[in-house]
Amino acid sequence: MNEQLTTLQYHASDRSRKLFDPQKSVRTRLLCGLLSNLVLLVGVCHLVQAETSYPAAAYKAVANSITAEKLKSHIEFLASDSLEGREAGSQGGQAAGTYIRGILQKHGVKPGMGEEGYFQEFEGGFRNIIGIIPGNDPELKKEYVVIGAHYDHVGYGKPSNSRGGVGQIHNGADDNASGTSALLEVIAAISQHKEVPRRSLMFVFWDAEEMGLLGSKHWVNYPNIPLNQIAIYLNLDMVGRLNGKALNLFGSRSAHGLRSSAVKCNHRETGIKIRFDSAIRPDSDHWPFYQKGIPFLMLHTGKHADYHRPEDDAHKIDFAGARKCAQLLAQLSLDFSLQTEKLKFRNADRDILDGIDQQARVDKPSPPRLGIAWNAEKYKQGNLFITQVLSNTVAEKAGLKVGDEILKIDGKSPVSDSGFAALIRSAPRKITLQVKRMMEEKSLKIAIELKGEPVRLGIEWKTDESEPTVVVISDVVKSSPADLAQLKINDRIYEIGDKPFKSSDEFQKRATTIPLPFNVLVEREGLLKKIEIQSTR
């Protein structure tokens, strides 16, 4: 099993570690605040800039130079009837290739095949198109970030590759005029800042992908650069139908830290939801790279009813969404070109089976600290009347009775914003209840020693081998501070106390020692949110 999943438990009496078990630490609660997708500069800026020295203003300039209008122009040409579906080797496919070469020449991108020019021709009358922006670091420029998209489609369609409408032009606006156009815009944006990349950037437009990844398979067997000098491969395939949905991102487990890199880039400018998919399939041009032990990321907005049909036309493209995909790709390209350390490949074949992203919940409930139930309707009106005292509990031992009204808990009203259950969970072991009992004039003060230790946060977590500096929430304790703050299973914590951490142990130590209030920086669906933790008492 490549993924080491650990449900960390923390008890004074044993070595198993529970991430802030309901039997732990100080009285606190999480306030559900600052859950916005605003800039979060204080909590995130150093995370973004720690990777590179590239100014945020330049990132913004590159991203903002990509426009929906330019993307629309590229897609409308590549998906026009005049190109007859861009089948590999056809006149329409050749015309698309010539168009792409013209864009590379316009922006001064160096021919990838040296004296042979931009085209890498191979058997069948097919040709990949390759351009390079050299890096500026004396050593790192020998390494490459490779960014690619296939530009062919299925022409008039055949029974083997059409899902309907054989004999009609399959324009392939989404598949993959969208990815090709997004890559052209990324090239145009980065070419305005050629002084920035440290590693070299190589852009490849693959031919004959629809015939079985022929272009990318040919290239990895006959590369124009050594494969061991590739830091990562970034793939665009069908990015034209975002339409407010989450972007699918594949390959984030093929090297350590890829997911967090994508999240930081997304946070910087793009701000879209991302669905990280653990599956690695031989269905696009990332596959030959992965087979050669090269990390990859693939952007994809999902299949649809028009997939491989004549109806996949330009007017159905979400141009604003395609722009966001291109902006994210541009930032990823720059980030990976600037990082000092080369990514280390990670075999992720079994990750989807190991279930790091599955909602595994701990089913064994913790024993109640007090052991009572109360009238919910009366509670809403501001009174806590006991309706049940559970047997063999602290409440029974202390002599609490059905019908008792709890007036105070350590001098504080039990009917508070956080709720009585949260107060009990976060209370110290020894408390005093002020109780009004039926038929008695004076209230009673009852000393109680609660079961277990107080909750500080109220979550359990897993560790993730592919993201060692992140913890993944695997369970949220009901009525805990985490529950009140609406933390969720599979939320990923990047920071605590406005600082990143290097390991699960460091996270645990900091969470149990730093003074309140403190923040946690959480990623959910590719978006970063800051949540403040404050004391309830």
Salt bridges, closest charged atoms under 4 A:
GLU3 OE1 - ARG253 NH2 2.20
GLU3 OE1 - ARG346 NH2 3.15
ASP21 OD1 - LYS18 NZ 2.20
GLU51 OE2 - LYS264 NZ 3.98
GLU76 OE2 - LYS72 NZ 2.60
GLU87 OE2 - LYS158 NZ 2.49
ASP137 OD2 - ARG198 NH2 3.13
GLU139 OE1 - LYS142 NZ 3.26
GLU143 OE1 - ARG199 NE 2.74
ASP152 OD1 - HIS150 ND1 3.11
ASP174 OD2 - HIS304 NE2 2.75
ASP175 OD1 - HIS150 NE2 3.16
ASP175 OD2 - HIS308 NE2 3.08
GLU185 OE2 - HIS74 NE2 3.54
GLU195 OE2 - HIS193 ND1 3.88
GLU209 OE1 - HIS150 NE2 3.29
GLU210 OE2 - HIS153 ND1 3.23
GLU210 OE1 - HIS308 NE2 3.22
ASP237 OD1 - HIS150 NE2 3.25
GLU269 OE2 - LYS60 NZ 3.13
ASP277 OD2 - ARG275 NH1 2.86
ASP283 OD1 - HIS286 NE2 3.86
ASP306 OD2 - ARG241 NH2 2.99
ASP306 OD2 - LYS316 NZ 3.04
ASP312 OD1 - ARG241 NH2 3.80
ASP335 OD2 - ARG268 NH2 3.45
ASP351 OD2 - ARG253 NE 2.55
ASP351 OD2 - ARG346 NH1 2.67
ASP354 OD1 - ARG350 NH2 3.72
ASP357 OD1 - ARG259 NH1 3.91
ASP357 OD1 - ARG492 NH2 3.38
GLU377 OE2 - LYS380 NZ 3.74
ASP404 OD2 - ARG437 NH2 2.79
ASP410 OD2 - ARG537 NH2 3.11
GLU453 OE2 - ARG429 NH2 2.91
GLU460 OE2 - LYS18 NZ 3.13
ASP464 OD1 - ARG253 NH2 2.83
ASP464 OD2 - ARG492 NH2 3.01
GLU465 OE2 - ARG346 NE 3.15
ASP475 OD1 - ARG361 NH1 3.07
ASP491 OD2 - ARG524 NH2 2.68
GLU495 OE2 - HIS46 NE2 3.02
ASP498 OD1 - LYS530 NZ 3.71
ASP505 OD1 - ARG17 NH2 2.11
GLU506 OE2 - ARG510 NH2 2.58
GLU523 OE2 - ARG259 NH2 2.88
GLU525 OE1 - LYS273 NZ 3.66
